[in-house]
Amino acid sequence: MADVVRRLRRGLSRALQGGHPDVPSGAFSETSVPADGPMYAMSRALNRQVSTVRSHAGTAAAAGQGRGVAASVRARRTATFLAASAVLWLAGCAVGPDYVRPDVDAPAAFKETGDWKLAEPSDAVSKGEWWAIYQDPVLSELMAQVDVNNQNIKVAEANYRQALAVASQARSAFFPTIGADASLTRASSRVSSTAVSGSGVGGISNSYSLSGTASWEPDIWGSVRRSVEAGNASAEASAADLANARLSAQALLAQNYFDLRVTDAQKALLDRTVATYEETLKLTQNQYAVGVAQRSDVIQAQTQLQSAQASAIDIEVTRAQLEHAIALLVGKAPAAFALTVAPLHAALPPVPVSLPSTLLERRPDIAAAERSVAAANAKIGVAKAAFFPTLSLAATGGLQSSSFANWLTLPSRFWSVGPALAATLFDGGLRRAQTDAAIAAYDAQVATYRQTVLSAFQSVEDNLAALNYLGRESVVQNQAVQSSREALQLILNQYKAGTVSFQNVLTAQATAYTTERTALTILGRQFTANVLLVTALGGGWHGLPTEGANRGAQD
């Protein structure tokens, strides 16, 4: 490639020198350092550039110069053709490795469910309103506010717009830079006529200038293309980060909402328990009044009632904190937001067995990690392109005169045009270090991508296992709730009949309360695992069949 560039430079030099008689032969020398200077050899090696400058000022050309003008036109056309041919041929060169998606050691099947298939990433595909699977209208209303008011989503959206702007900046290097300049200068100078007396003649001069410039650096080695590739990949990664921020906020809202509804159910359970304990205290007081029960039974009943009342007050703290967290997610101040107490109406949806097959297709964090790998790969090409010389084309033209009356006239025109080729031959290992750093950054992004995929597999496995075992635990716990209620009723009847002590009643009531609260805790964990599975799968299973689903929920 270097030989081609040298041949191109020599061809341009011969064409322009031989085609225009006004161009001096020394205008195309290898270096501008004098041959008799001590830096001649070094500057000749360090600065190999070609520049062609043509300047013209004065009156119109005489008729006898017609042949020279025609030769000049032919020379310019020849030079333009050679330069365009070389640029088009070299434009196909792009140093650096072409991107290939890193492979991942993926299992053939999930341990907690059936087989799954590898698929192409499709994180940009709309998942729909995944929260609709819970059939809760209040939750749907809150979700609509998250996308509009959540500040973390707004930050991610602004970062995405910034990434798009950076990608546009990289694309601008494909095009030439054009500028204009106008200036008016008034200067005074004093020219000494004698060295002894110091006397001289002073004068004031004016200078009027109007010029335009154009410059362009062809992307011979693909540096700009690699930069654009990196910018586009970074913008796509930022878009995936935005989708991930939105999904994370929605999932966190769903978790907090279900935790709040479970807390409401626990509060309702405590209210019923307090009412039951109040009835038990009255019964014990009546028994004590007629001499059937002891004073210690009354004190134990009071202690049990007061403990339940304290628990009912304590759970209000948890509910208030959950309500404040929801307010933050929907972009409101806690003082301006409130959710009324309501039972948990949401349904625990079934989980289709085919869900794991879409894992790599739907997760935005995996997509962001993969596109960050693509950006890092393109930056290797940008670093390697620095080893090669750069070709730049520049042109300047305008009008310049010392008289305002003659400023914008044809004889005051001037212009210059020419290519330049420059290369760095020694930099103390800077470019090699930059390339090594880019390769190391790529390796780090590959490892991050693979770790993200493995973490995704773990998250799916964890939540599938949680739904599987919690579903079975819920069935057994609900049976325990029914048994504890029956046992409590039997023991209360026996206590009223005087066949058992009050201690049996306390034990039965505590057992009934504990089993019901545990059942509610399991239900909350099921909803949490379900939401986390939705997040692990990149936004639910909208549009997938539910036949043969593993419900993982209580009947």
Disulfide bonds with the S-S distance in Angstrom:
none
